[in-house]
């Protein structure tokens, strides 16, 4: 399988999941500004949506959208325990969290990466993120990960999105559980390997 990624982007989440599950991936670096693939080629032809991640399962068969990709990868190696079994309430809880991270955190960060975003909007988005992180902070109370002691695909996604806080100068002061979570996940061998492979270590 081939993962189209950009260093530190949300594509880092499926990269981490694959390494946690022991699934070998061929990494294809994408320039998200020019929509070109480092080796060669037009990324628009791989993913008409124009953004990472994209997972080429086999030639001509491509899966897009991070929450779908991490579930697909985890289901390839159920013994890794990265996602509960399909049909269980626990599985739906993980999907619920993936949806929350995607819509309430991930998308809220987007305007903060653009230099021309007005300061008033920037501050409004940061305040919105702090509000949404409050729920995460509560969920992490007394736990190593979002759902207890087991690392899941939702933890990988939360970790990646939250690493963006430093880039946009969003203070995580007041979120000690979240800060401890970030440090805990960053120390995982598979996460360190993924960061190193993307040139982020």
C-alpha positions in Angstrom: 0.0 0.0 0.0 1.1 3.5 -0.7 0.4 6.5 1.6 0.4 10.0 0.1 1.5 12.4 2.8 2.8 15.8 3.7 5.1 16.1 6.7 3.1 16.9 9.9 -0.2 17.1 8.1 -3.2 15.1 9.1 -1.7 12.2 7.0 0.6 11.6 9.9 -2.4 10.0 11.7 -2.7 7.0 9.3 1.1 6.9 9.1 1.2 6.3 12.9 -1.7 3.8 12.8 0.1 1.8 10.1 3.3 1.6 12.1 1.4 0.7 15.3 -0.3 -2.1 13.4 2.9 -3.3 11.7 1.6 -2.5 8.2 4.4 -1.6 5.8 3.6 1.4 3.6 5.4 3.0 0.7 5.5 6.8 1.5 4.9 9.3 -1.3 5.5 12.9 -0.3 3.2 15.5 -1.7 3.8 19.2 -2.1 0.4 20.5 -0.9 1.0 23.9 -2.5 1.8 22.7 -6.0 -0.2 19.5 -5.7 2.7 17.5 -7.1 4.2 14.3 -5.9 7.9 14.4 -5.0 8.9 11.3 -7.0 6.9 12.6 -10.0 3.3 13.2 -11.0 0.2 15.2 -10.6 -1.4 14.6 -7.2 -4.8 15.7 -8.5 -4.8 12.5 -10.5 -4.4 10.5 -7.3 -7.0 12.4 -5.3 -9.3 14.8 -7.1 -10.0 16.5 -3.7 -6.4 17.7 -3.8 -5.4 17.0 -0.2 -3.7 14.4 1.9 -4.0 11.7 3.1 -4.7 9.3 0.2 -4.1 5.6 0.5 -3.5 3.6 -2.6 -4.6 0.1 -1.6 -3.7 -1.3 -5.0 -3.1 0.3 -8.4 -6.2 2.3 -9.3 -7.9 1.8 -5.9 -7.5 4.8 -3.7 -9.2 5.6 -0.3 -9.3 9.2 0.9 -10.3 11.0 4.2 -8.2 10.3 7.3 -11.0 8.9 9.5 -11.9 6.3 6.9 -8.2 5.4 6.2 -7.3 4.8 9.8 -10.3 2.5 10.3 -9.4 0.6 7.1 -5.8 0.2 8.3 -6.8 -0.9 11.8 -9.2 -3.4 10.4 -6.4 -5.0 8.4 -4.7 -6.0 11.7 -7.5 -6.5 14.3 -5.0 -8.2 16.6 -3.3 -4.9 17.1 -6.4 -3.7 19.0 -6.4 -0.2 17.5 -10.1 -0.1 16.9 -13.0 -2.1 18.6 -14.8 -4.7 16.5 -17.4 -3.5 14.0 -21.0 -3.4 15.4 -20.0 -2.8 19.0 -20.9 0.3 20.9 -17.2 0.8 21.6 -16.6 1.0 17.8 -19.2 3.7 17.5 -17.7 5.6 20.4 -14.3 5.7 18.5 -16.1 6.8 15.4 -17.9 9.5 17.4 -14.6 10.8 18.6 -13.1 10.7 15.1 -16.0 12.8 13.9 -15.5 15.3 16.7 -11.8 15.7 16.1 -12.4 16.1 12.4 -15.2 18.7 12.5 -14.5 20.5 15.8 -10.7 20.5 16.0 -9.1 19.8 12.7 -11.3 22.1 10.6 -11.1 24.9 13.2 -7.3 25.0 12.9 -7.4 25.5 9.1 -7.8 29.4 9.0 -5.0 29.7 11.6 -2.4 28.5 9.1 -3.1 31.3 6.7 -1.1 34.5 7.2 -3.9 36.7 5.8 -6.5 35.5 8.3 -7.8 38.6 10.2 -6.7 38.8 13.8 -10.2 38.9 15.1 -11.1 35.6 13.3 -7.8 34.1 14.5 -8.7 34.9 18.1 -12.2 33.6 17.7 -11.0 30.3 16.3 -8.5 29.9 19.1 -11.2 30.5 21.7 -13.4 27.9 19.9 -10.6 25.4 20.0 -10.1 26.0 23.7 -13.8 25.4 24.3 -13.7 22.1 22.3 -10.5 21.0 24.0 -12.3 21.3 27.3 -14.4 18.3 26.5 -11.2 16.3 25.5 -9.5 17.4 28.8 -12.5 16.0 30.8 -12.5 12.7 28.8 -8.7 12.2 29.5 -9.1 12.7 33.2 -7.7 9.6 35.0 -6.9 7.9 31.7 -3.8 7.3 29.6 -5.7 7.6 26.4 -9.2 8.7 25.2 -10.8 5.4 26.1 -8.7 4.2 28.9 -5.4 2.3 28.7 -5.7 1.2 25.1 -4.3 3.3 22.3 -6.7 3.7 19.4 -6.9 5.3 16.0 -8.7 8.2 17.7 -5.7 8.9 19.9 -3.5 9.0 16.8 -5.7 11.6 15.2 -6.0 13.7 18.4 -2.2 13.7 18.8 -1.5 14.8 15.3 -4.1 17.6 15.3 -3.0 18.8 18.7 0.7 19.1 17.6 -0.5 22.0 15.4 -1.2 24.1 18.5 2.4 25.2 18.8 2.5 26.2 15.1 -0.4 28.5 15.4 0.5 29.8 18.9 -2.4 28.3 20.7 -1.6 27.9 24.3 -2.5 24.6 25.9 -2.0 25.9 29.4 -5.0 24.9 31.5 -5.1 21.5 29.8 -2.7 19.3 31.9 -4.4 16.0 30.9 -4.1 16.9 27.2 -0.4 17.9 27.7 0.4 14.7 29.5 -1.4 12.8 26.7 0.6 14.5 24.0 3.9 13.6 25.8 2.7 10.0 26.4 1.8 9.5 22.7 5.0 11.2 21.4 7.0 8.7 23.4 5.5 5.6 21.7 8.0 3.8 19.5 5.7 3.7 16.4 5.0 7.5 16.8 8.7 8.3 17.0 9.4 6.2 13.9 6.7 8.0 12.0 7.9 11.4 13.0 11.5 10.5 12.1 10.4 9.1 8.7 8.6 12.4 7.9 11.6 14.4 9.0 9.9 15.8 12.1 11.9 14.2 14.8 
